[in-house]
């Protein structure tokens, strides 16, 4: 008998068992992570003179981010334990004897993992991002004493319409910049029309107000000095401030990161790193699906739960290593951002999937054997 969502008694049993094991593994993993972080940062909190309430709040708001980071590894460990328990208690054997094929388990857990992947993405982009933002704010403002108004961006440049703007120093928190040089080009061609230099600029959503301006017309070489001048430059530095203040661009929520990429790309900045991070968010969430394939592939090699737990820990490090290599290749423009971000999932998922197809599809193996035999006959 099936429920409203089409999940039978066996499906509900497997889900409840998996949720229990994931809860245990997630609790243990989160505690270990928090203890490590506490020992690493407790001295900094005490030196800053922060109270116990602030310290507890810091680690509380950081917990959702920790959970979202650990979830793929926890899913792999929980599923390996679950499959090992089913095998050790002979439940798997009884189900196979009752007509439940190994292919059914592959399909069930893959769909189950996809649901977890989507949940991880939503969780990380809401609670995870909020918690990380609050934790970073406490760390930078209360511990490191870094306020938003003190942020300084050196040697900033961008393109906005016909203008290329360079600023020796920009202060996004105060909406100001100093030592500005503006190159203005004709809108219909690449001819340089004039060069503006200014000591300071006041910035708002309407444009840049330059102060102590010197203008050089490159067509007539006429030079003019004026106390102020307004330019319709719409770049208000918020995208730059968001990236700088939040430190790691991976901390930006998905939609905010998309807007930052669009604005920076319009200004002519290199956005390969940000694009790789954007695709990496999706890739990391759906690595849970890859972990499901890896767990199912492990059980086809060995039914020893202890050996499989050890191998799963090794595979976690391998997956993370390949993911890091791909991210680095994307940031250096060696690979396109989408391929670089998904490289770990592609490699590990392909290997695990090939093993499962080989085990769960006897017809596929027979086809390969017939194809190989045909090749041998053709050679003779």
C-alpha positions as CSV (number, residue, x, y, z in Angstrom):
1,X,0.0,0.0,0.0
2,X,1.4,3.4,-1.0
3,X,1.0,6.7,0.7
4,X,-0.1,10.0,-0.9
5,X,3.4,10.7,-2.2
6,X,3.8,7.2,-3.6
7,X,6.2,6.0,-0.9
8,X,5.4,2.5,0.3
9,X,6.1,0.9,3.6
10,X,9.6,0.0,2.6
11,X,10.3,3.5,1.4
12,X,9.1,5.0,4.7
13,X,11.2,2.5,6.7
14,X,14.3,3.4,4.8
15,X,13.7,7.1,5.1
16,X,13.1,7.0,8.9
17,X,16.2,4.8,9.4
18,X,18.3,7.2,7.3
19,X,17.0,10.2,9.1
20,X,17.9,8.7,12.5
21,X,21.4,7.8,11.4
22,X,21.9,11.3,9.8
23,X,20.7,12.9,13.0
24,X,23.3,11.0,15.0
25,X,26.1,11.7,12.6
26,X,25.2,15.3,12.1
27,X,25.0,15.9,15.9
28,X,28.5,14.3,16.4
29,X,30.0,16.2,13.4
30,X,28.6,19.5,14.4
31,X,29.8,19.1,18.0
32,X,33.3,18.2,16.8
33,X,33.4,21.2,14.4
34,X,32.2,23.6,17.1
35,X,34.7,22.4,19.7
36,X,37.5,22.8,17.2
37,X,36.3,26.4,16.4
38,X,35.9,27.2,20.1
39,X,39.4,26.1,20.9
40,X,40.7,28.1,17.9
41,X,38.9,31.4,18.6
42,X,38.2,31.5,22.3
43,X,41.4,33.4,23.1
44,X,40.5,36.1,20.6
45,X,37.0,36.5,22.1
46,X,38.5,36.8,25.6
47,X,41.1,39.3,24.6
48,X,38.4,41.4,23.0
49,X,36.6,41.4,26.3
50,X,33.3,39.9,24.9
51,X,30.8,38.5,27.3
52,X,29.5,34.9,27.3
53,X,26.2,36.0,25.7
54,X,28.0,37.3,22.6
55,X,30.3,34.3,22.4
56,X,27.3,31.9,22.6
57,X,25.4,33.9,20.0
58,X,28.3,33.8,17.6
59,X,28.5,30.0,17.7
60,X,24.7,29.7,17.6
61,X,24.3,31.7,14.4
62,X,27.3,29.9,12.9
63,X,25.7,26.4,13.4
64,X,23.5,26.5,10.3
65,X,26.5,27.2,8.1
66,X,28.4,24.4,9.7
67,X,25.4,22.0,9.1
68,X,25.2,23.0,5.4
69,X,28.9,22.4,5.0
70,X,28.9,19.0,6.7
71,X,25.7,17.7,5.1
72,X,27.2,16.0,2.0
73,X,29.8,14.1,4.1
74,X,27.2,13.3,6.7
75,X,24.8,12.0,4.1
76,X,27.5,9.6,2.7
77,X,28.5,8.3,6.2
78,X,24.8,7.8,7.2
79,X,24.0,6.0,4.0
80,X,27.1,3.7,4.2
81,X,26.1,2.8,7.8
82,X,22.5,2.2,6.7
83,X,23.4,-0.1,3.8
84,X,25.9,-1.9,6.0
85,X,23.3,-2.4,8.7
86,X,20.7,-3.7,6.2
87,X,23.3,-6.1,4.8
88,X,24.6,-7.3,8.2
89,X,21.0,-8.0,9.6
90,X,20.2,-9.9,6.4
91,X,17.4,-7.4,5.6
92,X,18.9,-6.7,2.2
93,X,19.1,-10.4,1.4
94,X,15.5,-10.9,2.4
95,X,14.4,-7.9,0.3
96,X,16.3,-9.1,-2.7
97,X,14.8,-12.6,-2.3
98,X,11.4,-11.0,-2.1
99,X,11.8,-9.4,-5.5
100,X,13.3,-6.0,-4.6
101,X,16.1,-5.5,-7.1
102,X,19.3,-3.6,-6.3
103,X,18.3,-1.2,-9.1
104,X,15.3,-0.2,-7.0
105,X,17.6,0.8,-4.2
106,X,19.7,2.8,-6.6
107,X,16.7,4.7,-7.9
108,X,15.1,5.2,-4.5
109,X,18.2,6.6,-2.8
110,X,19.1,8.7,-5.8
111,X,15.7,10.5,-5.8
112,X,16.0,10.8,-2.0
113,X,19.4,12.4,-2.4
114,X,18.1,14.9,-5.0
115,X,15.5,16.0,-2.5
116,X,18.2,16.5,0.1
117,X,20.3,18.4,-2.4
118,X,17.5,20.9,-3.0
119,X,16.9,21.2,0.7
120,X,20.6,21.8,1.3
121,X,20.6,24.6,-1.3
122,X,17.6,26.3,0.3
123,X,18.9,25.9,3.8
124,X,22.4,27.2,3.0
125,X,21.1,30.2,1.1
126,X,18.7,31.4,3.9
127,X,19.7,30.2,7.4
128,X,23.3,29.4,6.4
129,X,23.9,32.8,4.8
130,X,22.2,34.7,7.5
131,X,24.2,32.9,10.2
132,X,27.5,33.3,8.4
133,X,26.8,37.0,7.9
134,X,26.0,37.5,11.6
135,X,29.1,35.5,12.6
136,X,31.3,37.5,10.3
137,X,29.9,40.8,11.6
138,X,30.6,39.8,15.2
139,X,34.1,38.6,14.3
140,X,35.0,41.7,12.3
141,X,33.2,44.4,14.3
142,X,33.5,43.1,17.9
143,X,36.7,41.0,17.7
144,X,38.7,42.5,14.9
145,X,37.2,46.0,15.3
146,X,36.7,46.3,11.5
147,X,33.7,48.6,10.9
148,X,32.1,49.1,7.5
149,X,32.9,52.8,7.5
150,X,36.6,51.9,7.8
151,X,36.7,49.8,4.6
152,X,39.2,51.1,2.1
153,X,39.5,49.8,-1.5
154,X,42.8,50.7,-3.1
155,X,43.4,51.2,-6.8
156,X,39.7,50.7,-7.8
157,X,38.8,50.9,-11.5
158,X,35.6,50.1,-13.5
159,X,33.8,51.0,-16.7
160,X,30.4,52.6,-16.8
161,X,28.9,53.5,-20.2
162,X,31.4,55.9,-21.9
163,X,33.4,56.4,-18.7
164,X,36.4,54.5,-17.4
165,X,36.9,55.5,-13.7
166,X,40.0,55.0,-11.6
167,X,40.2,55.9,-7.9
168,X,43.3,55.7,-5.8
169,X,41.2,55.0,-2.7
170,X,37.5,54.3,-2.4
171,X,35.5,54.3,0.9
172,X,32.2,52.5,0.2
173,X,30.9,52.9,3.7
174,X,31.2,56.7,3.4
175,X,30.3,56.9,-0.3
176,X,33.5,58.7,-1.1
177,X,36.6,58.3,-3.2
178,X,39.9,60.2,-3.6
179,X,42.4,60.9,-6.4
180,X,40.0,60.1,-9.2
181,X,40.8,59.9,-12.9
182,X,38.0,59.6,-15.5
183,X,38.4,58.8,-19.2
184,X,35.4,59.7,-21.3
185,X,35.0,58.1,-24.8
186,X,32.6,59.0,-27.6
187,X,29.5,56.8,-27.5
188,X,29.6,55.9,-31.2
189,X,33.3,55.0,-31.4
190,X,36.4,54.5,-29.3
191,X,37.8,58.1,-29.5
192,X,38.9,59.6,-26.2
193,X,37.0,62.9,-25.7
194,X,38.3,64.2,-22.4
195,X,40.2,63.3,-19.3
196,X,39.0,64.5,-15.9
197,X,41.0,64.4,-12.6
198,X,39.6,65.2,-9.2
199,X,40.9,65.2,-5.7
200,X,37.6,63.8,-4.2
201,X,34.3,62.4,-5.2
202,X,30.9,62.2,-3.4
203,X,28.9,59.2,-4.5
204,X,25.2,58.4,-4.4
205,X,22.6,56.5,-6.5
206,X,22.3,59.3,-9.0
207,X,26.0,59.6,-9.9
208,X,29.4,60.9,-8.8
209,X,30.0,64.5,-7.7
210,X,33.6,65.4,-8.4
211,X,35.4,68.1,-6.4
212,X,38.5,70.1,-7.4
213,X,38.2,69.1,-11.0
214,X,40.7,69.5,-13.8
215,X,39.4,68.8,-17.3
216,X,41.5,68.2,-20.5
217,X,39.7,68.1,-23.8
218,X,41.8,65.7,-25.9
219,X,40.4,67.1,-29.2
220,X,41.3,70.7,-28.7
221,X,43.8,70.2,-25.8
222,X,41.9,72.9,-23.9
223,X,42.3,72.8,-20.1
224,X,39.6,73.9,-17.6
225,X,39.6,73.9,-13.8
226,X,36.4,74.0,-11.8
227,X,35.4,73.5,-8.2
228,X,32.9,70.7,-8.9
229,X,31.3,68.6,-11.6
230,X,28.6,66.0,-11.8
231,X,29.0,62.8,-13.8
232,X,26.2,60.3,-14.5
233,X,28.2,57.3,-13.3
234,X,25.8,54.9,-11.6
235,X,28.3,52.6,-10.0
236,X,27.7,53.2,-6.2
237,X,30.3,50.7,-4.9
238,X,27.8,48.5,-3.1
239,X,28.8,45.4,-5.0
240,X,32.5,46.0,-4.2
241,X,31.7,46.7,-0.5
242,X,29.6,43.5,-0.3
243,X,32.5,41.4,-1.5
244,X,35.1,43.1,0.6
245,X,33.2,43.2,3.8
246,X,32.0,39.6,3.7
247,X,35.5,38.4,3.0
248,X,35.0,35.2,1.1
249,X,32.8,35.6,-1.9
250,X,31.3,32.2,-1.2
251,X,29.6,33.8,1.8
252,X,27.4,35.9,-0.5
253,X,23.8,34.5,-1.0
254,X,23.1,33.2,-4.5
255,X,20.9,36.0,-5.7
256,X,23.1,38.7,-4.3
257,X,26.1,37.1,-5.9
258,X,24.3,37.0,-9.2
259,X,23.6,40.8,-9.0
260,X,27.2,41.4,-8.0
261,X,28.5,39.4,-11.1
262,X,26.2,41.4,-13.4
263,X,27.3,44.7,-12.1
264,X,31.0,43.9,-12.0
265,X,30.8,42.3,-15.5
266,X,29.2,45.5,-16.9
267,X,32.1,47.5,-15.4
268,X,34.6,45.4,-17.2
269,X,36.0,43.6,-14.1
270,X,37.2,40.0,-14.2
271,X,34.4,37.8,-12.8
272,X,35.7,34.3,-13.4
273,X,36.2,33.8,-9.7
274,X,32.6,34.9,-8.8
275,X,31.1,32.8,-11.6
276,X,33.0,29.8,-10.4
277,X,31.7,30.4,-6.9
278,X,28.2,30.8,-8.2
279,X,28.3,27.4,-10.0
280,X,30.1,26.0,-7.0
281,X,27.1,26.7,-4.8
282,X,24.9,24.5,-7.0
283,X,27.6,21.9,-7.4
284,X,28.2,21.6,-3.6
285,X,24.5,21.2,-2.9
286,X,24.1,18.4,-5.5
287,X,27.2,16.7,-4.3
288,X,24.8,14.9,-1.9
289,X,23.4,13.1,-4.9
290,X,27.0,12.0,-5.9
291,X,27.5,10.8,-2.3
292,X,24.5,8.6,-2.7
293,X,26.0,7.0,-5.8
294,X,29.3,6.5,-3.9
295,X,27.7,4.8,-1.0
296,X,25.7,2.5,-3.2
297,X,28.9,1.7,-5.2
298,X,30.8,0.9,-2.1
299,X,28.4,-1.7,-1.0
300,X,28.9,-3.6,-4.3
301,X,32.6,-4.0,-3.5
302,X,32.4,-4.9,0.2
303,X,29.7,-5.6,2.7
304,X,32.1,-4.9,5.6
305,X,30.6,-1.8,7.2
306,X,33.8,-0.8,9.0
307,X,35.8,-1.0,5.8
308,X,33.2,1.0,3.9
309,X,33.1,3.8,6.6
310,X,36.9,4.1,6.3
311,X,36.7,4.2,2.5
312,X,33.9,6.7,2.6
313,X,36.1,9.1,4.7
314,X,38.8,8.7,2.1
315,X,36.3,9.4,-0.7
316,X,35.2,12.6,1.1
317,X,38.7,13.9,1.0
318,X,39.2,12.9,-2.6
319,X,35.9,14.6,-3.6
320,X,36.9,17.7,-1.7
321,X,40.4,17.7,-3.3
322,X,39.0,17.3,-6.8
323,X,36.4,20.1,-6.1
324,X,39.2,22.4,-4.9
325,X,41.4,21.7,-8.0
326,X,38.4,22.4,-10.2
327,X,37.6,25.7,-8.4
328,X,41.2,26.8,-8.7
329,X,41.2,26.0,-12.4
330,X,38.0,28.0,-12.8
331,X,39.4,31.0,-10.9
332,X,42.5,31.0,-13.1
333,X,40.4,30.7,-16.3
334,X,42.0,27.4,-17.1
335,X,38.5,25.8,-17.3
336,X,35.1,27.4,-17.9
337,X,33.5,28.2,-14.5
338,X,30.6,25.7,-14.9
339,X,32.9,22.8,-15.8
340,X,35.4,23.8,-13.1
341,X,32.8,24.0,-10.4
342,X,31.2,20.6,-11.3
343,X,34.5,18.8,-12.0
344,X,34.4,16.8,-8.7
345,X,30.8,15.8,-9.1
346,X,31.3,14.8,-12.8
347,X,34.4,12.6,-12.1
348,X,33.2,10.9,-8.9
349,X,29.6,10.6,-10.1
350,X,30.7,9.1,-13.4
351,X,32.9,6.5,-11.7
352,X,30.2,5.5,-9.2
353,X,27.5,5.5,-11.8
354,X,29.4,3.3,-14.1
355,X,30.0,0.8,-11.3
356,X,26.2,0.8,-10.4
357,X,25.2,0.3,-14.0
358,X,27.6,-2.6,-14.3
359,X,26.1,-4.3,-11.2
360,X,22.5,-3.4,-11.5
361,X,22.0,-3.9,-15.2
362,X,22.7,-7.5,-16.3
363,X,21.5,-6.7,-19.8
364,X,24.1,-3.9,-20.1
365,X,26.9,-6.3,-19.1
366,X,25.6,-8.9,-21.6
367,X,25.6,-6.2,-24.3
368,X,29.2,-5.2,-23.5
369,X,30.3,-8.8,-23.6
370,X,28.6,-9.4,-26.9
371,X,30.1,-6.2,-28.3
372,X,33.6,-7.3,-27.1
373,X,33.1,-10.8,-28.6
374,X,32.0,-9.1,-31.9
375,X,35.2,-7.1,-31.9
376,X,37.3,-10.2,-31.3
377,X,35.6,-12.0,-34.2
378,X,36.0,-9.1,-36.5
379,X,39.8,-9.1,-35.8
380,X,40.1,-12.8,-36.6
